[in-house]
Amino acid sequence: MLLVVAGFLLPDNSVAREIPGAFDATQAQSPVCDVTAPVVTSPLTYCQGSAASALSSSITLTSGAMLQLYTTATGGAPLTSDFRPPTTIISSTTYYAAQVVGNCESSRTPVVVNVVTAPSPPTLVSSLAINTSTIAAWGDSFTDSNFGRYPSILSQLSGRTVTNLGVGGENSGLIANRMLADTQKRTWPTIIWAGRNDPRNQSAQTKANIAAMVAALPHTDYLILSVCNGAGEGKGTYEYQQIIALNNDLARIYGAHYLDVRSYLVSKYIADNAQDAADYAADIPPTSLRRDFLHPNEAGSSLIANYIYGHLNQLLSGSVIARYCQGSQATPLSAAFSAPDANATLRFYADASATTPLSVETTYAASTTAISAATYYVAQGIGNCESRRTPIMIEIVDCNATAARPSTFGNVANTPASSTELVLAVYPNPFELEATVDFSLPTEQSYTLDLYNTTGKLVRHLADGTPAAGKQYSCPISSTALDAGLYMVRLHAGTTHKTLRLNLTR
């Protein structure tokens, strides 16, 4: 028989020996553990199918403590310290966190992980929402050609209503006047095809009229189509040079919003057709796609519709614009959106991929201190689950600056607004690639036109000379070698001058 007495093994006929770790039951005491439970962030919310962070990232431990994670409130084997909750199914799961110091483990604190369906993107209020089910096709006889065939075919292809707003014989000023008067259609994605009926030597006014139409839109869902040349207007002619120069300017000004329909039509010539081949060599849309010296036939209009449809993403990928006068009080960005979903908050970002929001407060508003144009991105978020972001552009403009106005080309190119003042306009503003300055002087006198930065430093000398009284002149400003920001365009003649702010965005 064996007995254990006070730490010794006592057989009935041998000498006692000590058992390592044995203890006197009469003297035993339970160890005292005074370890507080860890601090956790709970609940955690993830979108279904998203990548969850390690659970440890939401838990704060005491210095020197070790984390233990469990799936049960008591007992059970611990999870790995880098455990990440699965997000494959919609669920709500409770995990438990404890911290260990030495041989002591704290009580367990629950951590709830919710996996939910991603919230929908924020919805713009109805007064700002773009009506993407209807497209406005503004223009002249090119739009209306063949009984409005291109808008009709585009409607069939896109599944949207495309309204034919082409009127034969109208110049860009008349088209602009109709468009600016029809305020109900401004919320529609807009296609502008203007300038063919303008005088070839007045492209500055063509650009100003198109700029006025674009500036009236409360969104950036628009396309500018290139002006077409016709028979007798091929390479080497004055008309060709002016049309190509105008199209090049429109391409620089509007970038991704510009669509070169003219070049596309030229490329669709029939190679074994002698006349088409001659047209192609002269860089003219082919005879096989025209019903007269200039206008597209049915096949041409159908090609135009298909080409626009192939670039529909350029028309429908823009954002809403909210404009404020410099120095005014901007309303909170949240006012542009409907109330968020239950348990969701609106989050405002400076760019589409930013990880840290500018604010999650409903009172956040853009600064109006400086003339600028910036796109903000707004999402609905629940915990770590966030919707796709909805863009909204905020423009801060100088409401006292001279604005370009549509002209119908009566005598506007040779008549100043006033016989005693300098006339100065700049557009588009803000600009990305190229802006145009239009100016005229009341009397024949020398002038200088210069570009300054906000510190008053001369950045670029634009033009000088002694122009005829009352005649309108134009000067381009390329963004090449210019940093994004605010500039001053200054026209100085004699003892008078006029200055306009110009904002360059990238």
C-alpha positions as CSV (number, residue, x, y, z in Angstrom):
1,M,0.0,0.0,0.0
2,L,1.3,3.5,-0.8
3,L,0.5,6.6,1.2
4,V,1.2,10.3,0.3
5,V,2.0,12.3,3.4
6,A,3.2,15.9,3.4
7,G,4.9,15.5,0.1
8,F,6.5,12.1,0.6
9,L,5.7,8.7,-0.9
10,L,5.6,6.2,1.9
11,P,5.5,2.5,1.0
12,D,5.1,0.3,4.0
13,N,8.7,-1.0,4.0
14,S,10.9,1.8,2.5
15,V,12.4,5.3,3.1
16,A,10.2,8.3,2.0
17,R,11.2,10.4,-1.1
18,E,9.9,13.8,-2.2
19,I,7.5,14.0,-5.2
20,P,8.3,17.1,-7.3
21,G,5.4,19.5,-7.3
22,A,3.5,17.7,-4.5
23,F,1.9,19.9,-1.9
24,D,0.2,19.7,1.5
25,A,-3.5,19.9,0.8
26,T,-4.0,21.5,4.2
27,Q,-1.8,24.4,3.1
28,A,-3.0,24.8,-0.6
29,Q,-4.5,28.2,-1.7
30,S,-6.1,29.2,-5.0
31,P,-4.0,31.6,-7.1
32,V,-5.3,35.2,-7.1
33,C,-6.0,36.6,-10.7
34,D,-6.6,40.2,-10.9
35,V,-6.6,40.8,-14.7
36,T,-9.2,43.0,-16.2
37,A,-11.1,42.1,-19.3
38,P,-9.8,43.7,-22.6
39,V,-11.5,46.7,-24.1
40,V,-13.3,45.9,-27.4
41,T,-15.0,47.7,-30.2
42,S,-18.4,46.1,-30.8
43,P,-20.4,45.5,-32.9
44,L,-18.2,45.3,-36.0
45,T,-20.1,45.4,-39.3
46,Y,-18.7,44.1,-42.7
47,C,-20.3,43.9,-46.1
48,Q,-21.0,40.4,-47.4
49,G,-18.0,39.1,-49.3
50,S,-15.6,41.9,-48.2
51,A,-12.2,41.3,-46.5
52,A,-12.5,41.5,-42.7
53,S,-9.7,42.9,-40.6
54,A,-8.1,40.7,-37.9
55,L,-10.4,40.6,-34.9
56,S,-7.4,41.7,-32.8
57,S,-7.5,45.1,-34.5
58,S,-10.7,45.9,-32.6
59,I,-9.3,44.9,-29.1
60,T,-7.2,46.9,-26.7
61,L,-5.0,44.9,-24.3
62,T,-3.1,45.9,-21.1
63,S,0.6,46.4,-21.7
64,G,2.4,43.0,-21.7
65,A,-0.8,41.0,-22.0
66,M,-1.5,38.3,-24.6
67,L,-4.8,38.0,-26.5
68,Q,-6.9,34.9,-26.4
69,L,-9.9,34.6,-28.8
70,Y,-12.8,32.1,-28.4
71,T,-16.0,31.2,-30.1
72,T,-17.7,30.4,-26.7
73,A,-18.2,32.4,-23.5
74,T,-16.6,29.6,-21.4
75,G,-14.3,26.7,-22.3
76,G,-13.3,25.8,-25.8
77,A,-10.0,26.0,-27.6
78,P,-8.6,29.5,-28.4
79,L,-8.6,30.8,-32.0
80,T,-5.4,32.0,-33.7
81,S,-4.3,35.5,-32.7
82,D,-4.6,36.7,-36.3
83,F,-8.2,35.3,-36.8
84,R,-10.3,37.1,-39.3
85,P,-14.1,36.7,-39.2
86,P,-15.6,35.1,-42.4
87,T,-17.9,37.3,-44.4
88,T,-19.3,34.8,-46.9
89,I,-22.9,34.8,-45.6
90,I,-25.2,37.3,-44.0
91,S,-24.9,36.6,-40.3
92,S,-24.4,37.9,-36.7
93,T,-21.7,36.0,-34.8
94,T,-20.4,36.6,-31.2
95,Y,-16.7,36.0,-30.5
96,Y,-15.1,36.4,-27.1
97,A,-11.8,38.1,-26.1
98,A,-9.7,37.6,-23.0
99,Q,-6.2,38.7,-22.1
100,V,-3.6,36.7,-20.3
101,V,-1.0,38.0,-17.9
102,G,1.4,35.4,-16.6
103,N,-0.7,32.4,-15.6
104,C,-3.9,34.4,-15.2
105,E,-6.6,34.9,-17.8
106,S,-9.3,37.6,-17.6
107,S,-13.0,37.1,-18.0
108,R,-14.1,37.1,-21.6
109,T,-15.6,40.1,-23.4
110,P,-18.1,39.5,-26.3
111,V,-17.3,40.9,-29.7
112,V,-20.3,40.9,-32.1
113,V,-19.5,40.7,-35.8
114,N,-22.4,41.5,-38.2
115,V,-22.2,40.6,-41.9
116,V,-24.7,42.6,-43.9
117,T,-25.7,43.4,-47.5
118,A,-23.9,46.6,-48.6
119,P,-26.1,49.7,-48.4
120,S,-27.2,51.4,-51.6
121,P,-25.3,54.5,-52.8
122,P,-26.6,57.8,-51.5
123,T,-29.6,59.1,-53.4
124,L,-29.6,62.7,-54.6
125,V,-32.6,64.7,-53.8
126,S,-35.1,64.9,-56.7
127,S,-34.3,68.6,-57.5
128,L,-30.6,67.6,-58.2
129,A,-31.0,64.1,-59.6
130,I,-29.9,63.6,-63.2
131,N,-32.7,62.2,-65.3
132,T,-30.7,59.4,-66.9
133,S,-33.8,57.9,-68.6
134,T,-34.0,60.8,-71.1
135,I,-31.2,62.4,-73.2
136,A,-31.4,65.8,-74.8
137,A,-29.8,66.0,-78.3
138,W,-29.3,69.7,-79.0
139,G,-28.2,70.8,-82.5
140,D,-28.9,71.9,-86.0
141,S,-29.8,70.0,-89.2
142,F,-27.1,67.4,-88.4
143,T,-29.1,66.3,-85.4
144,D,-32.4,66.6,-87.2
145,S,-31.1,65.0,-90.4
146,N,-33.3,62.2,-91.9
147,F,-36.1,63.1,-89.6
148,G,-34.0,62.9,-86.5
149,R,-32.6,59.5,-87.3
150,Y,-29.6,59.6,-85.1
151,P,-31.6,60.5,-81.9
152,S,-34.1,57.8,-82.9
153,I,-31.6,55.1,-83.4
154,L,-29.7,56.1,-80.2
155,S,-33.0,55.7,-78.3
156,Q,-33.5,52.2,-79.6
157,L,-29.9,51.2,-78.8
158,S,-29.7,52.7,-75.3
159,G,-33.3,52.0,-74.1
160,R,-33.6,55.7,-73.2
161,T,-35.7,58.4,-74.6
162,V,-33.5,60.6,-76.8
163,T,-35.3,63.8,-77.7
164,N,-34.5,65.4,-81.0
165,L,-33.8,69.0,-80.4
166,G,-32.1,69.8,-83.7
167,V,-33.4,72.7,-85.8
168,G,-32.1,73.1,-89.3
169,G,-30.2,76.3,-90.1
170,E,-29.5,77.4,-86.5
171,N,-26.1,78.7,-85.5
172,S,-24.6,78.0,-82.1
173,G,-26.1,81.1,-80.6
174,L,-29.6,80.2,-81.5
175,I,-29.1,76.7,-80.2
176,A,-27.7,78.0,-77.0
177,N,-30.7,80.4,-76.6
178,R,-33.2,77.6,-77.0
179,M,-31.2,75.4,-74.6
180,L,-30.8,78.1,-71.9
181,A,-34.5,78.9,-72.1
182,D,-35.6,75.3,-71.6
183,T,-34.7,74.8,-68.0
184,Q,-36.7,71.6,-67.6
185,K,-34.3,69.7,-69.8
186,R,-31.1,70.8,-68.0
187,T,-31.2,67.8,-65.7
188,W,-31.0,65.5,-68.7
189,P,-27.7,64.0,-70.0
190,T,-27.0,66.4,-72.9
191,I,-25.5,66.0,-76.4
192,I,-24.4,69.3,-78.0
193,W,-23.8,69.4,-81.7
194,A,-23.3,73.1,-82.7
195,G,-21.2,75.4,-84.8
196,R,-21.6,74.1,-88.3
197,N,-23.7,77.2,-89.3
198,D,-21.4,79.7,-87.6
199,P,-19.1,82.0,-89.6
200,R,-15.8,80.2,-90.0
201,N,-13.8,83.2,-88.8
202,Q,-15.8,83.5,-85.5
203,S,-14.8,80.2,-83.8
204,A,-14.2,82.1,-80.5
205,Q,-17.9,82.9,-80.3
206,T,-18.8,79.3,-81.2
207,K,-16.7,78.2,-78.3
208,A,-18.3,80.8,-76.0
209,N,-21.8,79.7,-76.9
210,I,-21.0,76.0,-76.3
211,A,-19.3,77.0,-73.0
212,A,-22.5,78.9,-72.0
213,M,-24.6,75.8,-72.6
214,V,-22.2,73.6,-70.6
215,A,-22.1,76.1,-67.8
216,A,-25.9,76.0,-67.5
217,L,-25.9,72.3,-66.9
218,P,-26.2,71.3,-63.2
219,H,-24.2,68.1,-64.0
220,T,-21.3,66.8,-66.1
221,D,-23.2,64.3,-68.1
222,Y,-22.7,65.8,-71.5
223,L,-20.9,65.3,-74.9
224,I,-19.7,67.9,-77.4
225,L,-19.7,66.5,-81.0
226,S,-17.2,67.7,-83.6
227,V,-18.1,70.0,-86.4
228,C,-18.2,68.3,-89.8
229,N,-16.8,69.5,-93.1
230,G,-18.3,68.7,-96.5
231,A,-17.5,68.5,-100.2
232,G,-15.1,71.2,-101.3
233,E,-13.9,71.7,-97.7
234,G,-11.0,69.2,-97.8
235,K,-7.4,69.5,-96.9
236,G,-5.8,72.8,-97.9
237,T,-9.0,74.8,-98.0
238,Y,-9.7,77.7,-95.6
239,E,-12.8,76.1,-94.4
240,Y,-11.0,72.9,-93.6
241,Q,-8.3,74.7,-91.6
242,Q,-10.9,76.6,-89.6
243,I,-13.1,73.6,-88.8
244,I,-10.1,71.4,-87.8
245,A,-8.8,74.2,-85.6
246,L,-12.2,74.6,-83.9
247,N,-12.4,70.8,-83.4
248,N,-8.9,70.7,-81.9
249,D,-9.9,73.5,-79.5
250,L,-13.0,71.7,-78.5
251,A,-11.0,68.5,-77.9
252,R,-8.5,70.4,-75.7
253,I,-11.2,72.2,-73.7
254,Y,-13.6,69.3,-73.1
255,G,-11.3,66.3,-73.0
256,A,-13.3,63.1,-72.4
257,H,-16.6,65.0,-73.0
258,Y,-15.6,65.6,-76.7
259,L,-16.5,63.0,-79.3
260,D,-14.9,63.2,-82.8
261,V,-17.8,62.1,-85.0
262,R,-16.3,63.8,-88.1
263,S,-13.1,61.6,-88.0
264,Y,-15.1,58.5,-87.4
265,L,-17.3,59.2,-90.5
266,V,-14.2,59.8,-92.6
267,S,-12.8,56.4,-91.5
268,K,-15.9,54.6,-92.8
269,Y,-15.3,55.2,-96.5
270,I,-15.6,52.4,-99.1
271,A,-12.1,51.8,-100.3
272,D,-13.1,50.5,-103.7
273,N,-15.4,53.4,-104.3
274,A,-13.4,56.0,-106.3
275,Q,-15.4,59.0,-104.9
276,D,-15.1,57.7,-101.3
277,A,-11.4,57.2,-101.8
278,A,-11.0,60.7,-103.0
279,D,-13.0,62.0,-100.0
280,Y,-10.9,60.0,-97.7
281,A,-7.7,61.5,-99.2
282,A,-9.1,64.9,-98.7
283,D,-10.3,64.1,-95.1
284,I,-13.9,64.6,-95.9
285,P,-16.8,62.3,-94.7
286,P,-17.5,60.0,-97.6
287,T,-20.1,60.6,-100.3
288,S,-21.6,57.2,-99.6
289,L,-22.6,58.4,-96.2
290,R,-23.9,61.8,-97.3
291,R,-27.3,62.8,-98.8
292,D,-25.9,66.1,-100.2
293,F,-22.6,68.0,-100.1
294,L,-22.7,68.0,-96.3
295,H,-25.4,66.2,-94.4
296,P,-25.4,62.5,-93.4
297,N,-27.8,60.2,-95.2
298,E,-29.7,57.4,-93.3
299,A,-26.6,55.2,-93.2
300,G,-24.5,58.1,-92.0
301,S,-27.0,59.0,-89.3
302,S,-27.2,55.4,-88.2
303,L,-23.4,55.2,-87.9
304,I,-23.4,58.4,-85.8
305,A,-26.0,56.9,-83.4
306,N,-24.0,53.7,-83.1
307,Y,-20.8,55.6,-82.5
308,I,-22.3,57.7,-79.7
309,Y,-23.8,54.6,-78.2
310,G,-20.4,53.0,-78.2
311,H,-19.2,55.9,-76.1
312,L,-22.3,56.2,-73.9
313,N,-20.1,55.8,-70.8
314,Q,-18.5,59.2,-71.6
315,L,-22.0,60.7,-71.5
316,L,-23.4,59.0,-68.4
317,S,-20.4,58.9,-66.1
318,G,-20.5,62.4,-64.8
319,S,-21.6,64.0,-61.6
320,V,-24.0,66.6,-60.3
321,I,-22.7,70.2,-59.9
322,A,-23.6,72.5,-57.1
323,R,-22.5,76.1,-57.6
324,Y,-21.9,78.8,-54.9
325,C,-20.7,82.4,-55.1
326,Q,-17.3,83.0,-53.6
327,G,-17.6,84.0,-50.0
328,S,-21.2,82.8,-49.7
329,Q,-22.4,80.3,-47.1
330,A,-22.5,76.8,-48.7
331,T,-25.3,74.5,-47.6
332,P,-24.1,71.2,-46.0
333,L,-23.4,68.5,-48.6
334,S,-25.9,66.2,-46.8
335,A,-28.6,68.5,-48.1
336,A,-28.0,67.2,-51.6
337,F,-28.9,63.7,-50.6
338,S,-32.0,61.9,-49.3
339,A,-31.9,60.7,-45.7
340,P,-29.5,57.7,-45.2
341,D,-30.8,54.2,-44.7
342,A,-31.6,52.9,-41.1
343,N,-28.4,52.6,-39.0
344,A,-26.3,54.2,-41.8
345,T,-24.4,57.5,-41.9
346,L,-23.2,59.6,-44.8
347,R,-19.4,59.8,-45.3
348,F,-17.8,62.5,-47.3
349,Y,-14.5,61.9,-49.1
350,A,-12.1,64.1,-51.1
351,D,-11.5,61.5,-53.8
352,A,-13.0,58.2,-55.0
353,S,-10.4,56.0,-53.3
354,A,-9.7,57.8,-50.0
355,T,-9.7,55.6,-46.9
356,T,-10.3,58.4,-44.4
357,P,-13.5,60.5,-44.8
358,L,-13.4,64.3,-44.5
359,S,-16.4,64.1,-42.2
360,V,-19.3,61.9,-41.2
361,E,-21.2,64.9,-39.8
362,T,-24.4,66.0,-41.6
363,T,-23.2,69.6,-41.2
364,Y,-20.1,69.3,-43.4
365,A,-20.0,72.0,-46.1
366,A,-17.4,72.9,-48.7
367,S,-15.3,76.1,-48.2
368,T,-16.2,79.0,-50.5
369,T,-13.2,81.1,-49.7
370,A,-11.4,80.6,-53.0
371,I,-12.7,80.2,-56.6
372,S,-12.4,76.5,-57.3
373,A,-13.9,73.3,-58.6
374,A,-13.7,70.0,-56.7
375,T,-15.5,66.7,-56.8
376,Y,-16.5,65.1,-53.5
377,Y,-17.6,61.5,-53.1
378,V,-20.3,60.5,-50.7
379,A,-21.1,57.0,-49.4
380,Q,-23.5,55.4,-46.9
381,G,-21.7,53.4,-44.3
382,I,-22.6,51.0,-41.5
383,G,-19.5,50.1,-39.5
384,N,-16.9,48.8,-41.9
385,C,-19.5,48.2,-44.6
386,E,-19.8,51.0,-47.1
387,S,-21.7,51.6,-50.3
388,R,-20.4,52.7,-53.6
389,R,-19.6,56.5,-53.6
390,T,-21.8,59.0,-55.4
391,P,-19.8,62.0,-56.9
392,I,-20.9,65.6,-56.6
393,M,-19.0,68.5,-58.0
394,I,-18.8,71.8,-56.1
395,E,-17.9,74.9,-58.0
396,I,-17.1,78.2,-56.3
397,V,-17.4,81.0,-58.8
398,D,-17.0,84.7,-58.9
399,C,-20.5,85.9,-59.3
400,N,-19.3,89.4,-60.2
401,A,-17.2,88.3,-63.1
402,T,-18.1,89.0,-66.7
403,A,-19.8,85.9,-68.1
404,A,-19.7,84.8,-71.7
405,R,-23.2,85.1,-73.3
406,P,-24.6,83.3,-76.3
407,S,-24.4,85.3,-79.5
408,T,-26.4,84.8,-82.7
409,F,-23.6,86.5,-84.7
410,G,-25.6,89.6,-85.7
411,N,-22.9,92.3,-85.1
412,V,-21.7,91.0,-81.7
413,A,-18.1,90.4,-82.9
414,N,-17.7,94.0,-83.8
415,T,-19.7,95.7,-81.1
416,P,-18.5,96.1,-77.5
417,A,-20.9,95.9,-74.6
418,S,-20.3,99.6,-73.9
419,S,-18.5,102.3,-76.0
420,T,-16.6,103.4,-73.0
421,E,-15.4,100.2,-71.2
422,L,-13.0,97.3,-71.7
423,V,-14.8,94.0,-72.5
424,L,-13.2,90.9,-71.1
425,A,-14.5,87.3,-70.8
426,V,-12.8,84.0,-70.1
427,Y,-14.2,80.5,-70.6
428,P,-14.5,77.7,-69.6
429,N,-13.9,78.6,-66.0
430,P,-12.7,76.5,-64.3
431,F,-10.7,74.8,-67.1
432,E,-8.4,71.8,-67.4
433,L,-6.6,71.9,-70.8
434,E,-7.3,75.3,-72.4
435,A,-9.2,78.4,-71.7
436,T,-10.1,81.2,-74.1
437,V,-9.9,85.0,-73.4
438,D,-12.2,87.2,-75.4
439,F,-11.7,91.0,-75.3
440,S,-12.3,94.2,-77.0
441,L,-11.3,97.9,-76.5
442,P,-13.6,100.9,-76.8
443,T,-11.0,102.9,-78.7
444,E,-7.9,102.2,-80.8
445,Q,-5.1,102.1,-78.2
446,S,-2.2,99.9,-77.1
447,Y,-3.0,97.1,-74.7
448,T,-1.4,94.2,-72.8
449,L,-3.0,91.0,-71.7
450,D,-1.3,89.1,-68.9
451,L,-1.7,86.1,-66.5
452,Y,-0.8,86.5,-62.9
453,N,-0.8,84.2,-59.9
454,T,-2.5,85.1,-56.6
455,T,0.7,86.6,-55.2
456,G,0.8,89.2,-58.1
457,K,3.7,87.5,-59.9
458,L,3.5,87.7,-63.7
459,V,3.1,84.1,-64.9
460,R,2.7,84.5,-68.6
461,H,2.4,87.4,-71.1
462,L,-0.5,86.5,-73.3
463,A,-0.8,89.3,-75.9
464,D,-0.2,93.0,-76.7
465,G,-0.8,95.3,-79.6
466,T,-3.0,98.1,-80.9
467,P,-6.3,96.6,-82.0
468,A,-9.2,98.2,-83.9
469,A,-11.8,99.9,-81.7
470,G,-14.8,97.6,-80.8
471,K,-13.4,94.6,-82.6
472,Q,-13.5,91.3,-80.6
473,Y,-10.2,89.4,-80.2
474,S,-9.5,86.0,-78.7
475,C,-6.5,84.6,-77.0
476,P,-6.0,81.0,-75.8
477,I,-4.5,80.0,-72.5
478,S,-2.9,76.6,-72.4
479,S,-2.6,74.8,-69.1
480,T,0.9,73.5,-70.2
481,A,3.5,74.3,-67.5
482,L,0.9,75.8,-65.2
483,D,0.1,74.4,-61.7
484,A,-3.5,73.9,-60.7
485,G,-4.9,76.8,-58.8
486,L,-6.2,80.3,-59.1
487,Y,-4.9,82.9,-61.6
488,M,-5.8,86.5,-62.6
489,V,-6.3,87.5,-66.3
490,R,-5.5,91.2,-66.6
491,L,-6.3,93.4,-69.6
492,H,-4.6,96.8,-69.4
493,A,-5.2,99.6,-71.9
494,G,-4.2,103.2,-71.3
495,T,-5.2,104.2,-67.8
496,T,-7.8,101.5,-67.4
497,H,-7.7,97.8,-66.7
498,K,-10.0,94.9,-66.0
499,T,-9.2,91.7,-64.2
500,L,-11.0,88.3,-64.0
501,R,-10.2,85.3,-61.9
502,L,-9.5,82.0,-63.7
503,N,-9.3,78.6,-62.0
504,L,-7.2,75.7,-63.4
505,T,-8.1,72.3,-62.2
506,R,-6.4,68.9,-62.8
